[in-house]
Amino acid sequence: MSFTVAIVGRPNVGKSTLFNRLVGKKLALVDDTPGVTRDRRPGDARLMGLTFTIIDTAGLEEADAESLQGRMRAQTEAAIDEADLSLFVVDAKSGLTPVDTDLAEMLRRRGKPVVLVANKSEARGSDSGFYDAYTLGLGEPTPISAEHGQGMLDLRDAIVAAIGEDRAYPAKEDVAVTDVDIPQTEGEDSDADEEPAYDETKPLRVAIVGRPNAGKSTLINRFLGEDRLLTGPEAGITRDSISVEWDWRGRTIKMFDTAGMRRKARVIEKLEKLSVADALRAIRFAETVVIVFDATIPFEKQDLQIVDLVLREGRAAVLAFNKWDMIEDRQAVLADLREKTDRLLPQARGIRAVPISGQTGWGLDKLMQSIIDTDRVWNKRISTARLNRWLETQQIQHPPPAVSGRRIKLKYMTQVKARPPAFMISCTRSDALPESYTRYLINGLRADFDMPSVPIRIHFRSPENPFEGKKRRT
């Protein structure tokens, strides 16, 4: 991207709506309630041939630095300092307020380019608010409607004029083609059943989930080494699912901070429902999911439901027992946590559980190594030859049961996909195979092929009977 733009303004002027319009997706939560956005959210914007990085910010308000609104203001000011240009959004429909005047003065003191944007200009009676914006002393306002997409061409021209033609449209460098991948043709030697090696360099998407106030945002801030996400003693601070990128031992990690997930019966407000839905989307988009437990009150019913949800979605899961610095008798508590993990989460046998402290940074390297190891298992592929030798051994040790006097035969096994590992077994009378035998096979796969902590799925298929449905000759 050529430059960075921050969207700033007081609460409820349409900043997140404009952000969604520029990135072309509904990434930021939008609601009539003021103050929905709290963290700063980056995105890749495209506007009439112009490409740049856009940052959505919280509404600026005058508040004490230690309060939640004060910490939100600090996040917004950090975005302004990071950006090359600010889009100062005012509400043309409701007109200016003293807060708009104070924000205009703050932006002038920063000394960076500012584009004044008069949003909601399509509304009846918005002309007076549009002309009042001239009094801010930031130049001519650009009338737009972020909700309906009006005025986007004028906004593009204003951004180009403020940032400069050279920054807006950087010259593209010629790229020489050096290496070309040549596909393998028929007749060449190939091993279609080869088990591929795990790629240690590919970027990894990780979602951090858990109950409210478990320490998810604090954990990510400790990974980044800066106060990138809004934190505090209040429960439910995070609303949007915010993604941040950083490098761990040369590998790109994209982490998603998510809103705390309470029991469904307690989620009543519309805004919290939107936040939980956004967290669920982050889980589906991620590859590995870290479920953060509060080590002082672990294994609440909601914790178990979150783990079950992650596994049903087919994601690789890792447990992180946070706030370990508050535990006194650590050896006894650790033994108790291990026993409860095995007993309360039988569907996640072998799941990796790591005690950590997001506040002090203790145990974070071990947590990251567990994430990498779990992702390696989640991507694992096993050759068909090994699977069929294993299946034959399993049937010798524990034959499938006989149903109605007829023995079920497992004939052939292959892995149909990874991420998570899924297998297909061709057998007779697949509808009669009991669930207990499926669990026996899954547990055998975990033990014999070293596949702990990830969901394993086995599908059974019976060959078609060519004589089924035909009348027997007499």
C-alpha positions in Angstrom: 0.0 0.0 0.0 1.2 3.5 -0.8 0.0 5.4 2.3 -2.1 5.1 5.4 -5.3 6.9 6.2 -7.1 7.2 9.6 -10.8 7.8 9.9 -11.4 10.1 13.0 -14.4 11.9 14.4 -16.8 12.0 17.4 -19.0 9.0 18.1 -21.8 8.0 15.7 -20.9 10.1 12.7 -20.5 7.0 10.4 -16.8 6.2 10.6 -17.3 2.4 10.6 -19.8 2.7 7.8 -17.3 4.6 5.7 -14.6 2.1 6.6 -16.8 -0.8 5.4 -17.5 1.1 2.2 -13.8 1.7 1.4 -12.7 -1.9 2.1 -15.7 -3.3 0.3 -16.6 -5.7 3.1 -18.7 -5.5 6.3 -15.7 -5.9 8.6 -16.5 -3.3 11.2 -19.6 -3.6 13.4 -22.1 -0.9 12.7 -25.0 0.0 15.1 -27.0 3.1 16.0 -25.5 3.0 19.5 -22.6 5.5 19.9 -19.2 4.2 20.7 -19.5 0.7 19.0 -15.9 0.8 17.8 -13.2 0.7 20.5 -10.0 -0.7 19.0 -8.4 0.6 15.9 -9.0 -1.7 12.9 -6.8 -1.6 9.8 -8.0 -2.6 6.3 -7.0 -2.5 2.6 -9.1 0.2 0.9 -9.8 0.7 -2.8 -11.4 3.9 -4.0 -11.8 4.6 -7.7 -8.4 3.1 -8.7 -6.7 4.4 -5.5 -5.3 1.8 -3.0 -4.2 2.5 0.5 -4.4 1.3 4.1 -7.4 2.5 6.1 -7.7 2.5 9.9 -11.1 2.7 11.6 -10.9 4.3 15.1 -13.0 4.9 18.1 -15.0 8.1 18.5 -13.0 10.8 20.1 -14.4 12.2 23.4 -13.0 14.3 26.3 -12.4 11.9 29.2 -10.0 11.0 32.0 -7.0 9.1 30.7 -7.6 6.2 33.1 -11.2 5.7 32.1 -12.4 3.4 29.3 -13.2 6.4 27.0 -9.7 7.9 27.8 -8.0 4.7 26.8 -10.1 4.6 23.6 -9.0 8.1 22.8 -5.3 7.1 23.3 -5.8 4.3 20.7 -7.3 6.8 18.3 -4.4 9.3 18.8 -2.0 6.5 18.2 -3.7 5.8 14.8 -3.5 9.5 13.9 0.2 9.5 14.6 0.7 6.3 12.6 -1.3 7.6 9.5 -0.1 9.8 6.7 -3.5 11.4 6.3 -6.7 11.8 8.5 -10.3 11.7 7.2 -12.1 14.0 9.8 -15.7 12.9 9.6 -18.5 15.2 10.8 -22.3 14.7 10.8 -23.9 17.1 8.3 -27.3 16.0 9.4 -27.0 16.9 13.0 -24.5 19.7 12.6 -21.3 20.6 14.5 -20.8 20.2 18.2 -18.1 21.6 20.6 -16.4 18.2 20.4 -15.9 18.6 16.6 -14.2 22.0 17.2 -11.8 20.5 19.8 -11.0 17.6 17.4 -10.2 20.0 14.6 -7.8 21.9 16.9 -6.1 18.7 17.9 -5.7 17.6 14.2 -4.2 21.0 13.3 -1.6 20.7 16.1 -0.6 17.3 14.6 0.5 19.1 11.4 -0.5 16.2 9.1 -2.8 16.5 6.1 -6.5 16.4 6.9 -9.5 15.8 4.6 -12.8 17.2 6.1 -15.7 14.8 5.3 -19.3 15.8 5.7 -21.1 12.5 6.1 -24.9 11.9 5.8 -25.1 14.8 3.3 -28.0 13.0 1.5 -30.3 13.7 4.4 -32.9 16.4 4.3 -31.7 19.5 6.1 -28.0 18.6 5.9 -27.1 21.8 4.0 -26.7 23.9 7.1 -24.4 21.3 8.7 -22.4 21.1 5.6 -21.8 24.9 5.5 -21.1 25.0 9.2 -18.1 22.7 8.6 -16.3 25.5 6.9 -15.9 27.2 10.3 -13.6 24.4 11.4 -10.8 26.0 9.3 -9.8 22.7 7.7 -10.6 23.7 4.1 -13.6 22.8 2.0 -15.7 19.8 3.3 -16.3 16.9 1.0 -20.0 15.9 1.1 -20.6 12.1 1.0 -23.0 9.4 2.1 -21.1 6.5 3.4 -24.2 4.4 3.7 -25.3 4.9 0.1 -21.9 5.3 -1.6 -22.5 8.9 -2.8 -19.6 11.3 -3.2 -16.9 8.7 -3.4 -15.4 10.3 -6.5 -15.1 13.6 -4.8 -13.6 11.9 -1.8 -11.0 10.3 -4.0 -10.0 13.6 -5.5 -9.7 15.2 -2.1 -7.4 12.5 -0.8 -5.2 12.7 -3.9 -5.0 16.5 -3.5 -4.1 16.2 0.2 -1.5 13.4 -0.1 0.0 14.3 -3.5 0.0 12.6 -6.9 3.3 10.9 -6.2 2.2 9.3 -3.0 -1.3 8.5 -4.3 -0.1 6.8 -7.5 3.4 5.4 -7.0 5.2 4.2 -10.1 5.1 0.5 -10.6 8.5 -1.3 -11.0 9.1 -3.8 -13.7 9.4 -7.3 -12.2 11.6 -9.8 -14.0 10.5 -13.4 -14.2 13.2 -15.6 -12.8 11.7 -18.9 -11.8 8.8 -20.7 -13.5 7.1 -23.8 -12.1 6.8 -26.4 -14.8 3.9 -28.8 -14.2 4.7 -32.5 -14.2 3.5 -34.3 -17.3 2.3 -37.8 -17.8 5.0 -40.4 -17.9 7.3 -38.7 -15.4 8.0 -40.4 -12.1 5.6 -39.2 -9.4 4.4 -40.5 -6.1 0.8 -39.6 -5.7 0.7 -41.2 -2.3 3.7 -39.4 -0.8 3.1 -37.7 2.5 3.8 -34.0 2.0 6.1 -32.2 4.4 4.8 -29.5 6.7 5.5 -26.0 5.5 7.2 -24.1 8.3 7.2 -20.8 6.4 3.5 -20.4 5.5 1.6 -17.7 7.3 -0.6 -19.0 10.2 -4.0 -17.6 11.2 -4.7 -17.9 14.9 -7.9 -16.8 16.7 -7.9 -16.0 20.5 -11.3 -16.8 22.0 -12.7 -17.3 25.5 -15.1 -15.9 28.1 -15.2 -12.1 28.8 -12.3 -10.8 30.9 -10.1 -13.9 30.5 -7.2 -11.8 29.3 -7.3 -12.3 25.5 -6.4 -8.7 24.5 -3.7 -8.5 27.1 -2.2 -11.7 25.8 -2.0 -10.4 22.2 -0.5 -7.1 23.4 2.2 -9.1 25.2 3.0 -11.0 22.0 3.2 -7.7 20.0 5.2 -5.9 22.7 3.0 -2.9 22.6 -0.5 -1.7 23.7 -2.0 -2.4 20.4 -5.4 -3.5 21.7 -7.6 -1.9 24.3 -7.4 -3.6 27.7 -8.7 -2.9 31.2 -10.5 -4.4 34.2 -13.9 -4.0 32.6 -15.5 -7.1 31.1 -16.5 -7.1 27.5 -14.2 -4.3 26.2 -13.5 -6.0 22.9 -16.4 -5.9 20.4 -14.9 -6.2 16.9 -12.7 -9.1 15.9 -9.4 -7.3 15.3 -6.6 -8.9 13.3 -2.9 -8.1 14.0 0.2 -9.4 12.2 3.6 -10.1 13.7 6.6 -12.4 13.2 7.6 -15.3 15.5 10.9 -16.9 14.7 10.7 -15.7 11.0 7.1 -16.9 10.5 4.2 -14.5 9.9 1.4 -14.9 12.5 -2.0 -13.3 11.9 -3.9 -13.2 15.2 -7.5 -12.4 15.7 -8.7 -10.8 19.0 -12.3 -11.6 19.6 -15.1 -10.5 21.9 -15.8 -12.5 25.0 -18.4 -15.2 24.4 -21.0 -15.6 27.2 -23.7 -18.1 27.5 -26.3 -17.8 24.8 -29.1 -17.1 27.4 -27.3 -14.1 28.7 -26.7 -12.5 25.3 -29.7 -10.2 24.9 -28.4 -6.9 23.5 -28.2 -6.7 19.7 -24.6 -5.3 19.8 -23.4 -8.2 21.9 -25.0 -10.6 19.4 -23.2 -8.9 16.6 -19.9 -9.2 18.5 -20.4 -12.9 19.2 -21.3 -13.5 15.5 -18.1 -11.7 14.5 -16.1 -13.9 16.9 -17.6 -17.0 15.3 -16.6 -15.8 11.8 -13.0 -15.4 13.2 -13.1 -19.0 14.4 -14.2 -20.3 11.0 -11.5 -18.2 9.2 -8.7 -19.2 11.5 -6.6 -22.4 11.3 -5.7 -22.7 15.0 -7.8 -21.5 17.9 -6.5 -20.7 21.3 -9.2 -21.0 24.0 -8.1 -18.8 26.9 -9.2 -20.0 30.4 -9.0 -18.0 33.5 -6.7 -20.2 35.7 -8.3 -18.8 38.9 -11.8 -20.1 37.8 -11.2 -22.6 35.0 -13.6 -25.1 33.4 -16.8 -23.0 33.7 -19.6 -24.5 31.6 -19.1 -21.8 29.0 -15.4 -22.7 28.7 -16.4 -26.3 27.8 -19.0 -25.2 25.3 -16.4 -22.9 23.5 -14.0 -25.8 23.2 -16.8 -28.1 21.9 -17.8 -25.4 19.4 -14.2 -25.0 18.1 -13.8 -28.7 17.6 -17.2 -29.0 15.9 -16.0 -26.3 13.5 -13.0 -28.5 12.7 -10.3 -26.1 14.0 -7.1 -27.1 15.7 -7.4 -26.1 19.4 -5.0 -25.2 22.1 -5.9 -24.4 25.7 -4.2 -21.5 27.5 -4.6 -21.2 31.2 -4.1 -17.5 31.7 -3.3 -15.5 34.9 -0.9 -18.1 36.1 1.0 -15.4 38.0 -1.9 -15.3 40.4 -1.7 -19.0 41.3 0.2 -19.8 44.5 0.4 -23.7 44.7 1.2 -24.2 41.0 2.1 -27.9 41.1 -1.1 -28.9 42.7 -3.2 -26.7 40.5 -1.4 -27.9 37.4 -2.1 -31.6 38.3 -5.8 -30.7 39.0 -6.1 -29.0 35.6 -4.6 -31.9 33.8 -7.0 -34.3 35.4 -10.0 -32.1 34.7 -8.9 -31.6 31.0 -8.9 -35.4 30.4 -12.1 -35.9 32.3 -14.2 -33.0 31.1 -13.0 -32.9 27.5 -13.0 -36.5 26.3 -13.7 -35.4 22.7 -10.3 -33.5 22.7 -8.1 -36.3 24.0 -4.5 -35.2 24.0 -5.3 -31.5 23.6 -2.3 -29.3 24.4 -2.8 -27.1 27.5 -0.3 -24.5 28.5 -0.2 -22.3 31.6 0.7 -18.7 30.8 0.6 -15.2 32.1 -0.4 -12.5 29.5 0.5 -9.8 32.1 4.1 -10.9 32.6 4.7 -12.9 29.4 5.5 -16.1 31.2 5.0 -19.2 29.1 4.2 -17.5 25.8 7.0 -19.1 23.8 5.7 -22.5 24.9 2.2 -21.5 23.9 3.4 -20.5 20.4 5.3 -23.8 20.0 2.1 -25.7 21.0 0.2 -23.7 18.3 2.8 -24.6 15.7 2.8 -28.3 16.7 -1.0 -28.5 16.7 -1.2 -26.8 13.3 1.3 -29.4 12.0 -1.0 -32.2 13.1 -4.0 -30.4 11.7 -2.3 -30.4 8.3 -1.0 -34.0 8.5 -1.6 -36.5 5.7 -1.0 -40.2 5.9 -0.4 -42.4 2.9 -3.0 -44.9 1.9 -0.7 -47.9 2.1 0.1 -47.1 5.8 -3.6 -46.6 6.6 -4.6 -49.9 5.1 -1.9 -51.8 7.0 -3.0 -50.1 10.1 -6.7 -50.9 9.4 -5.9 -54.6 9.0 -4.1 -54.6 12.4 -6.9 -52.8 14.1 -9.4 -55.4 12.9 -7.3 -58.3 14.1 -6.9 -56.7 17.5 -10.6 -55.8 17.8 -12.9 -57.1 15.0 -16.0 -55.1 14.1 -19.1 -56.5 15.8 -21.5 -58.9 14.1 -25.0 -57.3 13.6 -27.9 -59.7 13.2 -25.4 -62.6 12.8 -23.5 -60.9 10.0 -20.0 -59.7 10.4 -19.2 -56.1 9.2 -16.1 -56.0 7.0 -13.8 -53.0 6.7 -12.2 -53.3 3.3 -10.3 -50.1 2.4 -9.2 -46.9 4.0 -7.8 -43.6 2.6 -7.4 -40.0 3.8 -9.8 -37.7 1.8 -8.6 -34.4 3.2 -6.6 -32.6 5.8 -7.3 -29.5 7.9 -8.8 -31.3 9.8 -7.8 -34.9 9.0 -10.7 -36.8 7.4 -10.8 -40.4 6.3 -13.0 -42.6 4.3 -13.5 -46.4 5.0 -15.2 -48.6 2.5 -17.1 -51.3 4.4 -20.2 -53.5 4.3 -23.3 -52.3 6.1 -21.9 -49.0 7.1 -25.3 -47.9 8.6 -25.1 -50.8 11.1 -21.6 -49.9 12.4 -21.9 -48.8 16.1 -20.6 -45.4 17.2 -18.4 -47.1 19.8 -16.3 -48.7 17.0 -15.8 -45.4 15.3 -14.5 -44.0 18.6 -12.2 -47.0 18.8 -10.7 -46.2 15.3 -10.4 -42.5 16.1 -8.5 -43.2 19.3 -6.3 -45.6 17.5 -5.4 -43.0 14.8 -4.5 -40.5 17.5 -2.2 -43.0 19.3 -0.6 -44.7 16.4 0.0 -41.7 14.1 0.6 -39.1 16.8 -2.4 -37.0 16.1 -3.5 -35.5 19.4 -5.7 -32.4 20.0 -7.3 -32.1 16.6 -10.7 -33.3 15.4 -10.6 -36.5 13.4 -13.5 -37.4 11.1 -14.2 -40.8 9.7 -16.8 -41.4 7.0 -18.0 -44.9 6.1 -19.2 -45.9 2.6 -20.8 -49.1 1.4 -20.4 -50.1 -2.2 -23.6 -50.1 -4.3 -25.3 -53.4 -4.7 -26.1 -53.8 -8.5 -28.9 -56.3 -7.7 -30.6 -54.1 -5.1 -34.2 -53.3 -6.1 -34.4 -56.0 -8.8 -36.9 -58.8 -8.5 -35.7 -62.3 -8.0 -36.5 -64.8 -10.7 -38.5 -67.8 -9.6 
